Amino acid sequence: MKATKYVAREPDAQGHIAYPDGEHGVWQTLIERQLKLLDGRACQEYLDGIEQLALPHDRIPQLNEINRVLDATTGWQVARVPALIPFQTFFELLASKRFPVATFIRTREELDYLQEPDIFHEIFGHCPLLTNPWFAEFTHTYGQLGLKASKEERVYLARLYWMTIEFGLVDTPAGRRIYGGGILSSPKETLYSVSDEPEHQPFDVVEAMRTPYRIDILQPVYFVLPELKRLFEVAHEDIMAHVRTAMQLGLHQPKFPPKAA
């Protein structure tokens, strides 16, 4: 794991996390800016989740507020974690229907891009869709598989996660929409991902696992589900057989330049 300058905030004895006013202000800037972009771009299932969560605009929400809604809809919870966690911990949490949330928020200097997943990315980007049973089932299954996978297999599973939960698109009767949390929490990627500039490929599990990515650039290719329910179907396929196929076939050539040293 790489080092990070961010430190997750600790709760008090009652489980309440106190944030300074400046950090509440960052949350307000982020959520109000992003909500303006999502109409006509985010999938309906995500928008339904946003409505159910009823996230505050003027302050960072407390985790117990999120938990009440997730538990009532799909039986999920969020779990407070440090800024970065090992793969093993990540899979353990998902396998027990707990989504990791680092309790820090980015600085104003890093409003547009942050390498580490902060509380805005996790709560605003991912938690709305955890109210959806199809998405929740896929995420739960993913965690269970990751726990049993080898180190090499986990790398292929990571690409599947990246191309779906983080940067996935879906076709709907109203047009192409976003469901990936990495896109939904980024204003630049929200506009870019559904434009004509990047490549859009029909979703295929093995192809997603064979596609390299970089975390610090706009994605050159996005995989598009025919409908969100396809994730639920994938959860009931033999995903590890897909992993073995992808490993045998090997990686595609990257569609991006190598990262500068």
C-alpha positions as CSV (number, residue, x, y, z in Angstrom):
1,M,0.0,0.0,0.0
2,K,1.2,3.5,-0.8
3,A,1.4,6.1,1.9
4,T,-1.2,8.9,2.1
5,K,-1.2,12.3,3.8
6,Y,-4.8,11.9,4.8
7,V,-5.8,10.6,8.2
8,A,-9.3,9.2,8.9
9,R,-11.1,11.0,11.7
10,E,-12.0,9.0,14.8
11,P,-15.5,8.8,16.3
12,D,-16.3,9.8,19.9
13,A,-17.7,7.4,22.4
14,Q,-21.2,7.8,20.9
15,G,-19.9,7.0,17.4
16,H,-20.2,10.7,16.2
17,I,-17.4,12.0,14.1
18,A,-16.7,15.8,14.4
19,Y,-15.4,17.6,11.3
20,P,-14.3,21.2,11.1
21,D,-16.4,23.7,9.3
22,G,-13.9,23.9,6.4
23,E,-14.4,20.2,5.7
24,H,-18.2,20.5,5.8
25,G,-17.7,23.3,3.2
26,V,-15.7,21.0,1.0
27,W,-18.5,18.4,1.1
28,Q,-21.0,21.1,0.2
29,T,-19.0,22.3,-2.7
30,L,-18.5,18.7,-4.0
31,I,-22.1,17.5,-3.6
32,E,-23.8,20.6,-5.0
33,R,-21.4,20.7,-8.0
34,Q,-21.9,17.0,-8.8
35,L,-25.6,16.9,-8.4
36,K,-26.0,19.6,-11.1
37,L,-24.2,17.2,-13.6
38,L,-26.0,14.0,-12.9
39,D,-29.5,14.6,-14.4
40,G,-29.6,12.8,-17.7
41,R,-26.2,11.2,-17.0
42,A,-26.6,9.0,-13.9
43,C,-28.7,5.8,-14.2
44,Q,-32.1,5.8,-12.5
45,E,-31.2,3.2,-9.9
46,Y,-28.5,5.5,-8.7
47,L,-30.8,8.5,-8.6
48,D,-33.3,6.5,-6.7
49,G,-30.6,5.7,-4.1
50,I,-29.6,9.3,-3.8
51,E,-33.3,10.1,-3.0
52,Q,-33.4,7.4,-0.4
53,L,-30.2,8.4,1.3
54,A,-31.3,12.1,1.4
55,L,-27.7,13.2,1.9
56,P,-27.3,16.6,3.6
57,H,-25.7,19.3,1.5
58,D,-24.3,21.5,4.3
59,R,-22.4,18.9,6.3
60,I,-20.7,15.5,6.0
61,P,-23.2,12.8,6.9
62,Q,-22.6,10.5,9.9
63,L,-22.1,6.8,9.0
64,N,-25.1,5.8,11.2
65,E,-27.3,7.9,9.0
66,I,-26.2,5.9,5.9
67,N,-26.4,2.6,7.7
68,R,-30.1,3.1,8.6
69,V,-31.0,3.4,4.9
70,L,-28.7,0.7,3.6
71,D,-29.8,-1.8,6.3
72,A,-33.4,-1.2,5.5
73,T,-33.0,-1.6,1.8
74,T,-30.4,-4.3,1.2
75,G,-29.0,-5.3,4.6
76,W,-25.7,-3.5,4.0
77,Q,-23.7,-1.2,6.3
78,V,-20.8,1.1,5.9
79,A,-17.6,0.5,7.9
80,R,-15.2,3.2,9.0
81,V,-11.6,2.5,7.8
82,P,-8.3,4.3,7.5
83,A,-7.4,6.0,4.3
84,L,-5.9,2.9,2.7
85,I,-6.7,-0.7,3.5
86,P,-5.2,-4.1,2.3
87,F,-6.9,-6.2,-0.3
88,Q,-7.7,-8.8,2.4
89,T,-9.5,-6.3,4.6
90,F,-11.4,-5.0,1.6
91,F,-12.7,-8.4,0.6
92,E,-13.5,-9.3,4.2
93,L,-15.7,-6.2,4.5
94,L,-17.6,-6.7,1.2
95,A,-18.1,-10.4,2.0
96,S,-19.8,-9.4,5.3
97,K,-21.9,-6.7,3.5
98,R,-20.0,-3.8,4.9
99,F,-18.7,-1.2,2.5
100,P,-15.5,0.5,3.5
101,V,-15.6,4.3,4.1
102,A,-12.5,6.3,5.0
103,T,-13.6,9.1,7.3
104,F,-11.6,11.9,5.8
105,I,-12.4,14.4,3.0
106,R,-10.1,15.8,0.4
107,T,-8.7,19.3,0.7
108,R,-9.8,22.2,-1.5
109,E,-6.5,21.9,-3.4
110,E,-7.5,18.4,-4.5
111,L,-11.2,19.0,-5.2
112,D,-11.1,17.6,-8.8
113,Y,-8.9,14.5,-8.4
114,L,-7.8,12.4,-5.4
115,Q,-6.0,9.2,-5.6
116,E,-7.3,7.9,-2.3
117,P,-11.0,7.1,-1.9
118,D,-12.4,9.7,0.5
119,I,-15.7,9.9,2.2
120,F,-17.3,11.9,-0.6
121,H,-16.3,9.3,-3.2
122,E,-17.5,6.4,-1.1
123,I,-20.7,7.9,0.2
124,F,-21.8,9.9,-2.8
125,G,-20.3,7.7,-5.5
126,H,-21.1,4.2,-4.2
127,C,-23.6,4.1,-1.4
128,P,-26.7,5.2,-3.5
129,L,-26.4,2.0,-5.6
130,L,-25.9,-0.2,-2.5
131,T,-29.7,0.4,-2.0
132,N,-30.2,-1.6,-5.2
133,P,-30.5,-5.3,-4.7
134,W,-28.7,-6.2,-8.0
135,F,-25.8,-4.0,-7.4
136,A,-25.6,-5.1,-3.7
137,E,-25.7,-8.8,-4.7
138,F,-22.8,-8.3,-7.2
139,T,-20.7,-6.4,-4.6
140,H,-21.3,-9.1,-1.9
141,T,-20.4,-12.0,-4.3
142,Y,-17.3,-10.1,-5.4
143,G,-16.1,-9.8,-1.8
144,Q,-16.7,-13.5,-1.1
145,L,-14.8,-14.5,-4.2
146,G,-11.9,-12.2,-3.4
147,L,-11.4,-13.8,0.0
148,K,-10.8,-17.2,-1.6
149,A,-8.8,-15.9,-4.6
150,S,-5.0,-16.1,-5.0
151,K,-2.9,-13.0,-5.2
152,E,-2.7,-13.3,-9.0
153,E,-6.4,-14.0,-9.3
154,R,-7.2,-10.9,-7.2
155,V,-5.5,-8.7,-9.8
156,Y,-7.9,-9.9,-12.4
157,L,-10.8,-9.4,-10.0
158,A,-9.6,-5.9,-9.4
159,R,-9.9,-5.1,-13.1
160,L,-13.5,-6.4,-13.1
161,Y,-14.3,-4.1,-10.1
162,W,-12.7,-1.2,-11.8
163,M,-14.6,-1.6,-15.0
164,T,-17.9,-2.1,-13.2
165,I,-18.3,-0.7,-9.7
166,E,-15.9,2.1,-10.3
167,F,-16.1,3.0,-14.0
168,G,-19.2,1.2,-15.4
169,L,-21.8,2.5,-17.8
170,V,-25.2,1.1,-18.6
171,D,-27.5,1.4,-21.6
172,T,-31.1,2.3,-20.7
173,P,-34.3,3.1,-22.6
174,A,-33.4,6.8,-22.0
175,G,-29.9,6.5,-23.3
176,R,-26.4,5.6,-22.0
177,R,-26.0,6.3,-18.3
178,I,-23.4,6.1,-15.5
179,Y,-23.4,3.7,-12.5
180,G,-19.7,3.6,-11.6
181,G,-18.8,5.5,-8.4
182,G,-15.5,6.6,-9.7
183,I,-17.3,8.5,-12.5
184,L,-20.2,9.7,-10.4
185,S,-17.9,11.4,-7.9
186,S,-15.8,13.1,-10.6
187,P,-17.2,16.1,-12.5
188,K,-14.7,15.8,-15.3
189,E,-15.2,12.1,-15.8
190,T,-19.0,12.4,-15.6
191,L,-19.0,14.6,-18.7
192,Y,-16.2,12.8,-20.5
193,S,-17.4,9.2,-20.0
194,V,-20.7,9.6,-21.8
195,S,-19.2,11.8,-24.6
196,D,-18.1,10.6,-28.0
197,E,-14.4,10.9,-27.0
198,P,-13.7,7.6,-25.1
199,E,-14.2,4.1,-26.5
200,H,-17.3,2.3,-25.4
201,Q,-17.4,-1.5,-25.4
202,P,-20.3,-3.9,-24.7
203,F,-19.7,-5.4,-21.3
204,D,-17.9,-8.8,-21.2
205,V,-16.6,-10.2,-18.0
206,V,-13.4,-11.7,-19.5
207,E,-12.7,-8.7,-21.6
208,A,-13.1,-6.4,-18.6
209,M,-10.6,-8.5,-16.7
210,R,-8.1,-8.4,-19.5
211,T,-8.1,-4.6,-19.9
212,P,-5.4,-2.7,-18.2
213,Y,-6.1,0.7,-16.5
214,R,-4.4,3.6,-14.8
215,I,-6.0,5.3,-11.8
216,D,-4.6,8.8,-12.5
217,I,-6.1,9.5,-16.0
218,L,-9.5,9.7,-17.7
219,Q,-10.3,6.2,-18.8
220,P,-9.7,5.5,-22.5
221,V,-12.3,2.7,-22.6
222,Y,-15.6,2.0,-20.7
223,F,-17.6,-1.2,-20.6
224,V,-21.4,-0.7,-21.1
225,L,-23.9,-3.1,-19.5
226,P,-27.1,-3.8,-21.4
227,E,-29.0,-3.2,-18.2
228,L,-28.0,-2.9,-14.5
229,K,-29.6,-6.4,-13.8
230,R,-26.7,-7.9,-15.8
231,L,-24.6,-7.4,-12.6
232,F,-26.9,-9.6,-10.7
233,E,-26.7,-12.2,-13.4
234,V,-22.9,-12.1,-13.4
235,A,-23.0,-12.6,-9.6
236,H,-24.6,-16.0,-10.3
237,E,-22.1,-17.0,-13.0
238,D,-18.8,-18.9,-12.3
239,I,-16.7,-15.7,-12.1
240,M,-13.6,-17.6,-11.1
241,A,-13.9,-19.6,-14.3
242,H,-13.9,-16.2,-16.1
243,V,-10.8,-15.3,-14.2
244,R,-9.0,-18.5,-15.3
245,T,-10.0,-17.8,-18.9
246,A,-8.7,-14.2,-18.7
247,M,-5.4,-15.4,-17.1
248,Q,-4.9,-17.9,-20.0
249,L,-5.6,-15.3,-22.6
250,G,-3.5,-12.6,-21.0
251,L,-3.8,-8.8,-20.9
252,H,-4.6,-6.5,-23.9
253,Q,-2.2,-3.8,-24.9
254,P,-2.8,-0.7,-22.8
255,K,-4.7,2.1,-24.5
256,F,-2.8,4.7,-22.6
257,P,0.8,5.8,-22.3
258,P,3.0,4.4,-19.5
259,K,3.1,6.5,-16.3
260,A,6.1,8.8,-16.1
261,A,8.5,7.7,-13.5
